């Protein structure tokens, strides 16, 4: 599964994959993840708190940006935590993506 950022799939007020450019579609396919059926809890709520992904005014923006980088899309805190654990994101990927947000 991969989530294409909304702004990359928008044309004349219409949102859908048919509006995305080939470049955006290829980039999305390169980030495809499969959902695991095994229970995994590498990430906890404390990881979200420590990294400004919940509990502050820009947390929603930070989750959105991180979700784009990791290819797991935007979600509220609970959804985002589930996606981190269920789509096979590892600690190193998470840290690298966080660093990209910090630098932007």
Backbone bond lengths (Angstrom), bond angles and torsions (degrees), N, CA, C in turn:
res aa  C-N    CA-C-N  psi(-1)  N-CA   C-N-CA  omega(-1)  CA-C   N-CA-C  phi
1 X - - - 1.431 - - 1.515 108.26 -
2 X 1.305 116.20 142.93 1.457 121.20 171.96 1.513 107.95 -145.64
3 X 1.278 114.51 149.25 1.451 121.13 -179.79 1.513 109.02 -110.77
4 X 1.302 116.29 122.90 1.455 121.84 177.04 1.528 107.29 -85.75
5 X 1.327 117.81 126.73 1.471 119.22 179.06 1.526 111.08 -54.73
6 X 1.292 115.21 137.88 1.461 122.56 -176.34 1.526 112.38 -51.55
7 X 1.337 116.04 -42.75 1.467 119.03 -176.94 1.526 112.77 -67.00
8 X 1.325 117.54 -16.69 1.469 120.66 178.42 1.528 112.30 -91.69
9 X 1.325 116.57 -4.50 1.465 120.58 -178.98 1.530 111.27 -124.24
10 X 1.329 115.33 29.11 1.458 120.78 -175.27 1.524 110.78 -117.53
11 X 1.328 115.46 136.26 1.466 120.52 177.16 1.519 107.89 -152.30
12 X 1.297 116.37 124.41 1.465 122.29 178.58 1.527 112.48 50.65
13 X 1.329 117.00 40.77 1.462 121.54 178.11 1.514 114.72 81.32
14 X 1.322 117.96 -3.82 1.464 122.87 179.56 1.527 108.86 -99.05
15 X 1.331 116.39 132.75 1.465 120.66 179.26 1.519 109.06 -113.19
16 X 1.327 115.70 127.83 1.460 120.98 177.92 1.516 110.39 174.67
17 X 1.290 115.97 156.40 1.469 121.63 -177.56 1.521 111.66 -58.29
18 X 1.313 116.86 -28.79 1.471 119.94 -180.00 1.526 112.35 -64.81
19 X 1.338 116.96 -15.87 1.462 121.06 179.65 1.532 112.72 -93.99
20 X 1.307 117.32 -6.90 1.469 121.35 -178.20 1.521 110.37 -77.23
21 X 1.314 115.13 151.36 1.455 120.23 176.76 1.528 109.18 -77.90
22 X 1.319 117.49 156.36 1.467 119.27 175.52 1.531 112.21 -55.12
23 X 1.322 116.88 -38.11 1.463 120.90 178.95 1.533 111.08 -60.95
24 X 1.326 117.68 -42.97 1.466 121.87 178.73 1.527 111.29 -66.07
25 X 1.309 116.66 -39.30 1.465 120.81 179.83 1.529 110.19 -66.78
26 X 1.314 117.21 -43.79 1.470 120.74 178.44 1.527 110.21 -62.26
27 X 1.343 116.96 -43.94 1.473 120.75 178.70 1.525 110.32 -60.85
28 X 1.326 116.98 -39.83 1.465 120.61 178.98 1.523 110.78 -66.21
29 X 1.310 117.16 -42.17 1.468 120.59 180.00 1.529 111.84 -64.92
30 X 1.308 116.70 -30.42 1.469 120.14 178.59 1.530 112.12 -70.14
31 X 1.326 117.30 -16.49 1.468 121.88 -179.17 1.532 112.86 -107.88
32 X 1.313 117.73 12.61 1.462 120.66 -176.85 1.524 110.96 -58.23
33 X 1.323 115.19 137.61 1.468 122.83 176.74 1.521 108.09 -127.73
34 X 1.310 115.08 150.54 1.463 118.92 175.44 1.519 108.26 -107.26
35 X 1.311 115.27 146.22 1.460 120.48 -179.31 1.517 109.41 -81.52
36 X 1.303 115.28 132.11 1.463 121.23 179.81 1.522 110.07 -86.42
37 X 1.314 115.98 141.72 1.465 119.82 175.74 1.525 110.76 -91.74
38 X 1.336 116.33 -11.43 1.466 120.40 176.99 1.519 109.91 -78.56
39 X 1.317 115.81 136.50 1.465 120.88 177.87 1.525 108.64 -66.86
40 X 1.305 116.42 126.03 1.454 122.13 -177.98 1.522 108.05 -134.36
41 X 1.302 117.22 137.63 1.460 119.33 179.37 1.528 111.89 -138.68
42 X 1.316 114.54 48.68 1.464 120.13 177.76 1.525 110.51 -63.48
43 X 1.320 116.29 -36.62 1.459 121.16 -179.21 1.518 109.58 -106.52
44 X 1.309 114.86 140.56 1.465 122.89 -179.59 1.524 108.63 -123.45
45 X 1.310 115.90 169.31 1.456 120.90 179.52 1.536 111.17 -57.89
46 X 1.314 116.80 -34.03 1.465 120.42 179.87 1.536 111.06 -61.43
47 X 1.332 118.17 -31.37 1.472 121.11 176.31 1.525 110.68 -63.75
48 X 1.325 115.97 -38.52 1.462 120.21 179.26 1.527 110.32 -69.22
49 X 1.324 116.75 -41.11 1.466 121.25 179.91 1.529 110.47 -64.30
50 X 1.325 116.75 -50.21 1.471 121.67 -177.70 1.524 112.95 -60.36
51 X 1.316 116.33 -28.15 1.464 120.30 -175.49 1.523 113.67 -105.48
52 X 1.324 116.65 17.30 1.460 120.99 174.73 1.512 114.51 68.29
53 X 1.330 116.87 26.99 1.464 120.68 -178.96 1.526 112.41 -96.95
54 X 1.321 116.21 -9.09 1.468 122.91 168.24 1.524 107.23 -148.23
55 X 1.322 115.26 154.43 1.454 120.09 173.65 1.513 116.47 88.96
56 X 1.324 118.43 9.24 1.463 119.46 174.13 1.526 109.83 -144.98
57 X 1.315 115.81 170.84 1.465 119.08 -171.62 1.523 115.10 -69.84
58 X 1.329 118.88 -22.83 1.464 119.34 178.95 1.525 112.83 -105.01
59 X 1.321 117.37 14.45 1.463 121.86 -178.55 1.528 111.95 -59.87
60 X 1.310 117.10 -41.92 1.466 120.92 -179.73 1.529 110.65 -62.03
61 X 1.324 116.05 -44.74 1.461 121.19 177.87 1.531 110.11 -61.89
62 X 1.331 117.26 -44.05 1.464 121.58 -178.84 1.534 111.12 -63.98
63 X 1.333 117.76 -41.08 1.482 120.42 176.57 1.521 110.34 -63.78
64 X 1.320 116.16 -40.39 1.463 120.36 179.19 1.528 110.57 -61.80
65 X 1.320 117.15 -47.95 1.465 121.20 -179.70 1.529 111.39 -65.01
66 X 1.315 116.71 -43.90 1.463 121.06 179.47 1.527 110.51 -64.23
67 X 1.330 116.39 -41.15 1.460 120.87 177.90 1.517 112.67 -61.73
68 X 1.327 117.12 -36.04 1.468 121.18 176.92 1.526 110.16 -65.82
69 X 1.326 116.07 -46.04 1.458 120.10 -178.01 1.525 111.25 -64.50
70 X 1.319 116.50 -42.47 1.469 120.90 -177.39 1.532 113.22 -82.19
71 X 1.331 116.63 -13.63 1.455 120.21 -179.41 1.518 113.71 77.48
72 X 1.335 117.14 24.51 1.470 119.98 -179.82 1.522 112.41 -110.74
73 X 1.314 117.49 -0.37 1.451 121.36 176.74 1.514 113.99 75.91
74 X 1.320 114.35 177.67 1.459 121.71 179.95 1.522 109.87 -85.41
75 X 1.296 115.69 148.48 1.455 120.62 172.57 1.511 109.91 -159.70
76 X 1.329 115.78 158.47 1.459 117.50 172.40 1.525 106.87 -64.82
77 X 1.314 118.38 176.04 1.470 121.16 -173.32 1.525 112.18 -56.37
78 X 1.319 117.75 -44.96 1.470 121.21 -178.48 1.527 111.24 -65.29
79 X 1.327 117.30 -46.26 1.463 121.39 178.47 1.524 110.97 -62.48
80 X 1.328 115.66 -42.19 1.454 120.37 -177.48 1.522 110.86 -63.65
81 X 1.311 116.77 -43.63 1.460 121.12 177.93 1.529 110.24 -61.81
82 X 1.316 117.08 -42.86 1.471 120.67 176.82 1.523 111.31 -61.35
83 X 1.314 117.15 -41.56 1.468 120.00 179.95 1.523 111.61 -66.79
84 X 1.332 117.06 -40.90 1.467 119.75 176.88 1.524 110.24 -55.95
85 X 1.316 116.15 -44.59 1.464 120.58 -177.20 1.525 113.55 -78.90
86 X 1.310 117.77 -36.44 1.469 120.21 -173.35 1.522 114.95 -89.03
87 X 1.333 117.87 -16.55 1.460 120.03 -179.80 1.522 112.49 -104.47
88 X 1.315 116.76 17.83 1.463 121.00 170.76 1.512 116.46 73.11
89 X 1.307 117.57 21.54 1.465 119.75 176.78 1.519 107.48 -67.59
90 X 1.328 116.65 131.92 1.465 118.57 177.40 1.524 109.82 -102.06
91 X 1.301 115.32 168.72 1.464 122.03 -175.12 1.539 111.52 -59.83
92 X 1.322 116.69 -41.29 1.461 120.23 -179.02 1.529 111.49 -63.46
93 X 1.339 117.07 -46.04 1.470 121.00 177.80 1.526 110.62 -58.49
94 X 1.320 115.03 -43.09 1.455 122.20 -179.70 1.528 109.94 -59.30
95 X 1.315 117.21 -48.66 1.465 122.11 -178.47 1.533 111.32 -64.75
96 X 1.319 117.13 -43.08 1.470 120.65 178.81 1.529 110.31 -61.60
97 X 1.330 116.40 -44.42 1.472 120.83 179.72 1.533 110.41 -63.96
98 X 1.320 117.46 -41.36 1.467 120.60 177.48 1.521 110.72 -60.73
99 X 1.312 116.85 -41.91 1.463 120.73 178.77 1.533 111.45 -61.80
100 X 1.323 116.88 -36.95 1.471 120.31 177.78 1.523 110.89 -63.58
101 X 1.332 116.11 -38.38 1.467 119.98 178.80 1.523 109.83 -67.18
102 X 1.325 116.28 -42.72 1.462 121.21 -178.68 1.527 111.30 -62.33
103 X 1.330 117.04 -33.93 1.459 121.48 -177.57 1.526 113.35 -80.09
104 X 1.325 116.13 -18.27 1.476 118.18 -177.39 1.504 112.46 -88.07
